[in-house]
Amino acid sequence: MLSTLGTSYKQLPSISIETLPHWQQSIISSINSLKHAAGIESYRNTRFNKKAILSLRPYIPYLIHGTYTPGVFIIVNRDYRPIGMHWSGMVDYDHYPHLHLTPADVAAIKPHYYSYQGWAGSVDGNFFMDGSSPCISKQHAEKLVKRLEKIIETLNPGVEII
């Protein structure tokens, strides 16, 4: 019926989440979980739940960290563990190649940091700080979700994630 009205719609290419690198899948999972726990967007009927957000701590990206291998990076949670990993002893980031980022990935992500703390060539920056943690308020959670969504959009321009 829409075509009979002379209206045309551009079909955006879509991509299945499973085809993205694992670290991007982890960010998307974190976005969806944060939206639910904080009562954001389609979950507006859900109230902000600090305990639920605190339970997501291992899954929420905190910063990008270097590995022992030059030019290889990894997204870690607030406990400096690879995203999705619960607390444990010392972690060798090189043992998580499915979560590794390239320098090009890092360059695309850097503009979306909450706070950039390093020298010009470093990767030192955070997606949130203690004072802007998503467990503090719904507003902080929304800001982090928007920041993480921008990262996914930047890395996959013009693609609808399904």
C-alpha positions in Angstrom: 0.0 0.0 0.0 2.8 2.4 0.7 4.2 2.0 -2.8 0.8 3.1 -4.2 1.1 6.3 -2.4 4.3 7.1 -4.3 6.4 6.9 -1.1 9.6 5.0 -1.3 11.8 3.9 1.6 15.5 3.2 1.6 16.2 -0.2 3.0 19.1 0.0 5.3 21.5 -3.0 5.2 21.2 -5.1 8.3 23.6 -7.3 9.9 23.3 -10.1 12.4 25.0 -9.5 15.7 26.6 -12.9 15.5 28.7 -11.8 12.5 30.4 -9.0 14.5 33.6 -9.4 16.4 33.0 -10.9 19.8 34.0 -7.6 21.6 31.4 -5.7 19.7 28.8 -8.4 20.5 29.8 -7.9 24.2 29.2 -4.2 23.9 25.7 -4.7 22.3 24.8 -7.2 25.1 25.9 -4.6 27.7 23.8 -1.9 26.0 20.7 -4.1 26.1 21.3 -5.2 29.7 21.9 -1.6 30.9 18.7 -0.5 29.1 16.7 -3.1 30.9 18.3 -2.5 34.4 18.0 1.3 34.2 14.5 1.4 32.6 15.7 3.1 29.4 13.7 3.3 26.1 11.4 0.3 25.5 12.0 -0.7 29.1 10.7 2.6 30.5 8.1 0.7 32.6 11.0 -0.8 34.5 12.4 1.3 37.3 16.1 2.2 37.7 17.5 -0.8 39.6 20.9 -0.1 41.1 21.4 -3.7 42.3 20.7 -5.0 38.8 23.3 -2.6 37.3 25.8 -3.6 39.9 25.3 -7.2 38.9 26.3 -6.2 35.4 29.7 -4.9 36.5 31.7 -7.7 34.8 29.8 -7.0 31.5 30.0 -3.2 31.3 33.0 -1.8 29.4 35.1 0.5 31.5 38.2 1.2 29.3 40.5 -0.1 26.6 43.7 -1.6 27.9 46.9 -2.7 26.2 48.1 -6.3 26.1 51.6 -7.6 26.3 51.5 -7.8 22.5 52.3 -4.4 21.0 49.4 -3.0 18.9 46.8 -5.3 20.5 44.2 -4.0 22.9 41.3 -5.3 24.9 38.2 -3.9 26.5 38.1 -4.4 30.2 35.4 -4.0 32.9 35.8 -1.9 36.1 37.8 -4.7 37.7 40.3 -4.6 34.8 39.2 -8.1 33.7 38.3 -8.8 30.1 34.7 -7.8 29.5 32.4 -10.5 30.7 34.9 -12.0 33.2 34.2 -12.2 36.9 36.8 -11.5 39.5 39.7 -13.9 39.6 43.5 -13.9 40.0 45.9 -12.3 37.6 44.7 -12.2 34.0 46.9 -12.4 30.9 45.0 -10.4 28.3 46.8 -12.2 25.5 44.8 -15.3 26.4 41.6 -13.6 25.1 42.2 -13.1 21.4 38.4 -13.1 20.7 38.2 -9.9 22.6 41.3 -8.1 21.0 41.0 -4.8 19.2 43.3 -3.4 16.6 44.8 0.1 16.6 42.2 1.1 14.0 39.4 -0.1 16.3 40.9 2.0 19.1 41.2 5.1 16.9 37.5 4.8 16.0 36.5 4.4 19.7 38.7 7.1 21.2 36.3 10.0 20.3 33.6 8.3 22.4 35.5 8.1 25.7 34.0 9.9 28.6 37.4 11.0 29.9 40.6 10.9 27.9 43.6 10.9 30.2 46.6 9.9 28.1 49.2 11.4 25.9 48.3 11.8 22.2 49.4 8.3 21.1 48.0 6.4 24.1 44.8 4.5 24.6 44.2 5.8 28.1 40.6 6.8 28.5 37.4 5.6 30.2 33.9 5.0 29.1 32.8 6.3 32.5 34.5 7.4 35.8 33.5 6.6 39.4 31.5 9.8 39.5 29.7 9.0 36.3 29.1 5.3 37.0 25.9 3.9 35.5 24.9 2.5 38.9 24.6 6.1 40.3 21.6 7.2 38.3 19.4 6.5 35.3 20.9 9.6 33.7 24.4 8.2 34.0 23.3 4.9 32.6 21.6 6.6 29.7 24.8 8.6 28.9 26.9 5.4 28.9 24.4 3.6 26.7 24.4 6.4 24.2 28.2 6.4 24.3 28.4 2.7 23.7 25.8 2.9 20.9 27.8 5.5 19.2 30.8 3.2 19.2 28.8 0.4 17.5 27.4 2.9 15.0 30.8 4.3 14.2 32.3 0.9 13.6 29.4 -0.3 11.5 28.1 2.9 9.7 24.7 2.7 8.0 24.0 -0.8 9.3 21.0 -1.7 11.4 21.9 -4.2 14.1 19.4 -7.0 14.3 
